[in-house]
Structure formats: C-alpha cells, structure tokens
Amino acid sequence: MIKYLGSKRLLLGPILEAVAGFEGARTVADLFSGTSRVGHALKRAGYFVLANDHNAFAHTLARCYVQADADRLRAEAEKLIAELDRLPGRAGWFTETYCERSRFFQPHNGARIEAVREAIAAKSLDPVLEAVLLTSLMEAADRVDSTTGVQMAYLKSWAPRASAELHLRLPAILPGPGEANALDALEAARKLEADVAYVDPPYNQHSYLGNYHIWETLVRWDEPETYGVACKRVDVRERRSAFNGRRTMRDALRAVIAECRSRHLVVSFNDEGFVTRDELVEWLSERGEVRVADFDFKRYVGAKIGIHNPAGERVGTVGRLHNTERLFVV
C-alpha cells in the first residue's frame, strides 16, 4: 500500500484484537478509511466492512481494498494490468507539472504514469474494476517517487528509487463483499450502521488532501490549477476539513462520536492531536465503558530529517522523535 502519514500498519494487531473482543460483532464501519489498510485487514479477518472517506483517492483505495471481490475481478484485472504495464510513455500535463515544474517523479516515469492513466480513462470501466487499476497505478507511482512519504515537498536530490522503472502489479484484493462510501464523516456516522465503528480522524492541522494532492489529481484526472513549489491543487486551500482546525476539531469529533450508529467504538488518536486524552474519555464515556491502550511509536520519517526552508537548507530540528498512539475501546 502507499506510504501514508498516520498509517496504522503497526497497530493492526491491537485494532483487530479490540474488534474481536466484541462478542457477536460481524460488521465494522471505518469512518476515515484513508489507505484502507485497517479496512483491508478487517475484511481479511472475516468482517463486512463499510469504508468511508471524502477524498477521491481514498474512496478509490476503499473500492479496491474493501469493496472489490477478488473472486469476481481478479482475472480481468490481471489481464488489464499486464496490458497497461506494456504501454510506452506519453508526456503531457502531468509530466510537465510533477516532473518538470516540480520533481516528484523522473520524467520517464511521469510519462508512463500519464499514458497508463489516459488508457484507464478511455476504457469506461465498471467503477470498482477501474478502482483496482487506479490503485495499481498509484502504488506503482509511489514506489518510484522522490519524497519522504508526503507530497508537501519533494527531495532536493533524486531518491534512488526514483530512477527505477514504473511497474504495475495487482493490488492485494480479497474475496468477498464490502462497501466503499465517499461521505462527509458526520454524514457517514449518521448513515452507516454497523456493530462496530472504527474512528481514526485527522489529529491536527495536517491535511490529507494537501499531503496527497497528486493522488487526488491522478484519480480525478482533471488538470487542476496549481500553486506553489509543490504544484498543489488550488482546492487544497478551499476544501478545508473541520478536523484540521484547532477551533473546530473538538466539535466535529464529538459530533461524530455522538452520531455513530454502532454499539461499539474503537477510536484511534495521537498525543500530538488537538484533543486531549481526558476529553476523549469524557466524550466516549457517554457511549459506555472506556478502555485506553497506549503505544509508543517513532514519529514520521520527516521528523528525523528536520525542518528546512524552501531552498532545502536545514533551519531547525523537531522537538521529539517519538509519540504515543492511543486506542480507545468503548
């Protein structure tokens, strides 16, 4: 899966253990699905997952990893991916924007990305099959990018992996049903009924749309107006989430917790967030008994690199290299 800030890869075991502890639980609503790493793991464990995320790239990942049925789609997806992987590059707007005006990919890979995406668009496929192909392309591009994992900036010198050739492969799709939604989180909380709600919201000011704007453009394929050195989509400035604002985060998260149509909740949060441990315990206690587990983790790799100015010069260091991830089980 793609490199992702806030990924719960290292917390999958405790999350699955928490959900398994709810006797009789069969369905899980993942209200902020992101890369669908958690939803994928829950589906693999036998749960029916209702994934949700309002960003187009995340909704595509959920269609691939949660909604797609491997028994039905695998053969056709493998055939199409092999066909797409043989396409020669064709440079255009994407290559100019993300390989020349900025340096996220080397031009030879930018042109390949562009050719594959144009070919997918021309096929007018079933949306779930298309999502599998788009996920294959996103992950292939992620393996040859030149970043530390987010698209707020690119490395001053090319990452060694950026010189490799783009190669598509079938994502790890699973057999069986699932559901992918693209709703606002509060709307999803009100609409999606499940035995368990898994809630993993943004913690602070860092916007997932801003951090992964290239994936959003790759999925939407809309050649947006861009700004800044990183060529971000202009709607990064406009599509603001209440969960990224210090003044709005508390009310937004409390409303989602209150509206969840689930008997049980598992909430993932971080000690760098805008909401304190005690506040979350207070709000969650209105739903039932609360247990909290703390996990010490190394911070995102950018913390090790330090703080740099636009010229790439180091101008400061980050205060700490570890944080505490918390699971609140209700």
Buried (B, 14 or more C-beta within 10 A) or exposed (E): BBBBBBBBEEBBEBBBEBBEEBEEBEBBBBBBBBBBBBBBBBBBEEBBBBBBBBBBBBBBBBBBBBBBBBEBBBEBBEEBBEBBBEBEBBBBEBBBBBBEEBBBBBBBBBBBBBBBBBBBEEEEBEEBBBBBBBBBBBBBBBBBBBBBBBBBBBBEEEBEEBEEEBEBEBBEBBEBEBBBBBBBBBBBBBBBEBBBBBBBBBBBEBBBBBBBBBBBBBBBBEEBEBEEEBBBBEBBEEBEBBBBBEEBBBEBBBBBBEBBEBBBBBBBBBBEBBBEBEBBBEBBEEBEEBEBEEEEEEBBEBBEEEEBEEEEEEEEEEEEEEBEBBBBBB
